[in-house]
Amino acid sequence: MEGRKAAYKEDRLRRTNRLSLMLNNREMKALGIYCSRYRVKNKSEFMRETIMRAILKRFEEEHPTLWEENDPSLFNQNVSR
């Protein structure tokens, strides 16, 4: 039973969606310098974690309150800035 549960969890966490990112020369050079200075071996993992950290931080900062008028939703398009 545990084997099926582990296989299901692994299947759910498998990354199947591709994201393409374009950088200009200065951005690419800065990324290269950062990765070599801080010994980042996996740029894909680094960028994925950095992006998700920024997203989760923003969600945390804008979490719904008890008095919020709109229906709370992470995907609500009516975000005030």
C-alpha positions in Angstrom: 0.0 0.0 0.0 2.8 2.4 0.9 4.5 1.8 -2.5 1.4 3.0 -4.4 1.1 6.1 -2.2 4.8 7.0 -2.8 4.4 6.5 -6.6 1.3 8.7 -6.6 3.1 11.4 -4.7 6.1 11.2 -7.1 3.7 11.4 -10.1 1.9 14.5 -8.7 5.2 16.3 -8.1 6.7 15.5 -11.5 7.5 18.6 -13.4 5.9 18.4 -16.9 5.3 22.1 -17.6 8.0 24.0 -19.5 8.8 27.6 -19.0 11.0 29.6 -21.3 13.0 32.6 -20.1 14.9 35.2 -22.2 17.6 37.3 -20.7 19.7 40.1 -22.3 23.5 40.0 -22.3 23.9 42.0 -19.0 21.3 39.9 -17.2 22.9 36.6 -18.4 26.3 37.8 -17.3 24.9 38.8 -13.9 23.3 35.4 -13.5 26.6 33.7 -14.5 28.6 35.8 -12.0 26.0 35.1 -9.2 26.0 31.3 -9.9 29.8 31.1 -9.9 30.2 33.3 -6.8 27.6 31.4 -4.8 28.4 28.0 -6.3 25.0 27.5 -7.8 25.3 24.2 -9.7 21.7 23.9 -11.0 20.5 27.1 -12.6 17.0 25.6 -13.3 16.5 24.7 -9.6 17.8 28.1 -8.5 15.5 30.0 -10.8 12.5 27.8 -9.9 13.1 28.3 -6.2 13.7 32.0 -6.6 10.5 32.6 -8.6 8.4 30.5 -6.3 9.8 32.2 -3.2 8.8 35.6 -4.7 5.3 34.3 -5.5 4.7 32.8 -2.1 6.0 35.9 -0.3 3.6 38.1 -2.3 0.7 35.7 -1.5 1.7 35.9 2.2 1.8 39.7 2.1 -1.6 39.9 0.5 -3.4 37.2 2.4 -7.2 37.6 2.8 -8.5 39.1 6.0 -11.7 38.5 7.8 -13.0 41.9 6.6 -12.1 41.6 3.0 -15.0 42.3 0.7 -14.0 40.1 -2.2 -14.0 36.3 -2.2 -10.5 35.2 -1.1 -8.6 33.5 -3.9 -5.0 33.1 -4.8 -6.0 33.6 -8.4 -8.2 36.6 -8.0 -7.4 39.1 -10.8 -8.6 42.1 -8.8 -5.4 42.6 -6.7 -4.9 46.2 -5.5 -1.4 47.5 -5.8 
